[in-house]
């Protein structure tokens, strides 16, 4: 075969090879592109966008929920309630369905109220499905109408409060050692400001609390539950709580005193909180007690004070869930 003809045949073959290669490359590229698109269509991002959520909303939902919750959201029509829930300051992922269920039956409440009610268990009846208190949390343990202490629980390191700082017989008033030390700092600061504090009631064991509750119960269970804790459900059993007044005041007028106002403004600096505020009755479950203080440590007390929340709210979000 002449060299010229051979050369032309080779060029023709090479040309065909190039064309086939290019066509194959285009086909492969198209195939890969289609495969990539199909894979993307299986992602939560694509599915949520297809539901009508925008990019920022999709990022928010994906950052807050796991696959199970995302599948549920995708099974429903686009709903801003899901977005507004996760934007709430004290939203807890594990309580998502509880929020939805409670809101569906109480849609007259704001989402903030729903979050608060579910988080603090006040979405259900008092003493219903009680939870054993985690005593390892020490000064951050929660004891209320949902969290209880065993009958035989007694706090470690109880110390006697001298009569300089307490009413009653010598040795009758006790609190935990760290609570007592913090109280001394509070007492001295109050004294410098011109106020004299005195503890009226401190640690109570289970039996003593049972006696107190039963006395209130003579006027009915509802009355008793409004003003006293059932045995095992009293903060006084923790050793971190006490009732405190100013000299010359009592439960009827202490809230009108300058000492009370000073405590509202300063007690948190020493680790104490007013446990049952006047505007938080629906959360704490107790009537306003201007005299009942609880030691929780400076960090917790400061946050509670600065954010105007109860210890119940603080506990479930920062101690029980995110500790």
Residue, then its C-alpha position, 0 to 999 in steps of 0.5 A: x500500500x502506498x505510504x500516502x494512502x496508509x497515512x490517510x487511513x491512519x489519520x481517518x482511524x485516529x479521527x474516528x477514535x477521537x470522535x468516539x472518545x469525545x462522544x463517550x466523554x460527553x455521554x459519560x459526563x451526562x451520565x455522571x451529571x444525571x447521577x449526581x442530580x439524582x443523588x442530590x434529589x435524595x438529600x434532605x436539603x433538596x427535599x426541604x427546598x422542594x417543600x418550600x423552605x428557603x436555604x437559611x431555613x433548611x440550614x436551620x432545620x438540618x442543624x437542629x434535627x436528626x433524620x427521624x425528625x426531618x422525615x417527620x417534617x417532610x411528611x407534613x406540609x410546610x409549617x413555620x411552627x417547626x422553624x419558630x420552635x427551634x428558634x426558641x432560646x430554650x428549645x430542647x431537641x429531644x422534646x420536639x414531639x412533646x412541644x408539638x403535641x402540647x401546642x396542638x392542644x393548647x394553641x392559645x399559648x405562645x411557643x415560648x410558653x409551650x417550651x417553658x411548660x413542657x421543659x418544666x413538666x408543668x404541662x402535666x399534673x403535679x406529682x404525676x410520673x415523678x422523677x428521682x432527683x439526681x443527687x450527684x448534682x449537689x447544689x444544682x439538684x432539682x427538687x420540686x413537684x416532679x423531682x423527689x428525694x428518697x425518704x432516707x436521704x440526708x445531705x452530706x456535710x450538714x453544719x449547725x447554724x449559730x444562733x447569731x444567724x438563726x432563730x430557734x434552739x441551739x443546734x436546731x438549724x442546719x444547712x450544708x457547709x458550702x451553703x453556710x459559708x456562702x450565707x456568711x458572705x451574704x450576711x456580712x454584705x447585708x450587714x454592711x448595707x445596713x440589713x440584718x438577716x436571720x434564718x427561720x427554717x432550714x434543713x428538714x428531714x423527710x419525717x419533719x416535712x411530712x408532719x408539716x404537710x399533714x398539718x396543712x392538709x387538714x384544710x384540704x389537699x389542694x390547699x396543702x399543695x399550694x403552700x407546702x411540699x409533700x414529703x420527699x418533694x421539699x427543697x428543705x430536705x436538700x440542705x441547700x434551702x432555707x427561709x430567711x427574714x430581716x429582724x422584726x419581719x415575718x412572712x406577712x410583711x417581709x416582701x415590703x421590707x428594704x431587706x427583701x429588695x436588697x436581696x433581690x438585687x444582691x443575693x445572686x452575687x453570693x449564689x442564692x436565688x429567690x426560689x418562688x418569685x411572685x410572677x413565676x407561680x405557674x412554673x414553680x407550682x408554689x405561691x409567692x414566698x419572699x423568704x425562701x432562698x436556695x443556694x445554687x452557686x454563683x454561676x447559676x444564680x447569676x444566669x437565673x437573675x440576669x435572664x429572669x427565669x426560675x431554677x426549674x427552667x435553668x435545671x432542665x436546660x443547662x443541668x439535665x440536658x446540656x451538662 
